[in-house]
Amino acid sequence: MSKSRVNKDFGICIVACAPIRIDSSDKSEMISQLLYGETCKILLRKRNNWVRISCTHDGYEGWMDPKQLTLIAEGDYNKLTNKISYVIDTFSQVGNHKHMINILFGSHLPKYDGMSFLMPQGKLTFTGKATSKEYTINTEDQLIKLCLKHLHAPYLWGGRSMFGIDCSGFTQNIYKIFGYPLPRDANQQVAHGETIDFVQLAQTGDLAFFVNEENKVIHVGIILPNQEIIHASGMIRIDYLDHEGIYNRETKKYTHKLHIIKRILELKKLDLDSN
């Protein structure tokens, strides 16, 4: 990586998951996260060394403690975002002979060659499972398997990791693996895709959106076979979906009012494990 004295107006996350906050303080509300290897643009620096950033993958803005980033110049940023692979293991490790780092599902591996990848400190080793934009997973079976890896992960407002995740963070992470860059929030995600008029016509991988009493989109989940939906509500869970909304079979109550179903992914009905 370049060591010349140039403006370091970009950053790359060097921890498993780093909070993005609404203001420049550890006490401030977390609104999203960067995962390991994800990059950002530095928009503003404060006297307390906090930086306002814009996430590369979705343009989301917020404040971060730069100790959880490595600041890089534009040339290095371009190298580290040119070819990305995505981790699809629940948990895994990267590192070298000096140190190892625990990373999570959805982490980025810049310039991954099947064994090693590039970070600002040099090449690191990764021997887990990953996919890339050049080889996009596109089957219903694989989507279900990746969704189920998140089952029972705790709900966390602003979260995007197995240690805590919110509804739109979950859908964004899954869709990223399938090559589609969803925006961060449910009320932004609803603008994408083709409308599906009836629940009975929905397919595995479609997104279902839900509204509050003011008719504002506040929730999203991924449709599974047999009119089930996987979503983040208290935890990542599977519930029943009909024309009214999400029905919790344990409490025998509807928990979310259905607004619209959108289709973005065209998935193949193919089991990769059958061959």
RAVENNOR-V297430 format. One record per helix or strand of 2 or more residues. SS is the DSSP state (a for helix, b for strand). FROM is the first residue (numbers start at 1). TO is the last residue. If there is no record, write none. Layout:
ss->SS from->FROM to->TO
ss->SS from->FROM to->TO
This chain:
ss->b from->10 to->13
ss->b from->17 to->21
ss->b from->30 to->35
ss->b from->39 to->45
ss->b from->51 to->55
ss->b from->61 to->64
ss->a from->66 to->68
ss->b from->69 to->72
ss->a from->74 to->81
ss->b from->84 to->87
ss->b from->91 to->95
ss->b from->100 to->104
ss->b from->108 to->110
ss->b from->116 to->119
ss->b from->122 to->125
ss->b from->130 to->132
ss->a from->140 to->148
ss->b from->154 to->155
ss->b from->160 to->161
ss->b from->164 to->165
ss->a from->167 to->177
ss->a from->186 to->189
ss->b from->194 to->196
ss->a from->199 to->201
ss->b from->207 to->211
ss->b from->217 to->224
ss->b from->228 to->232
ss->b from->235 to->241
ss->b from->245 to->248
ss->b from->253 to->263
ss->a from->272 to->274
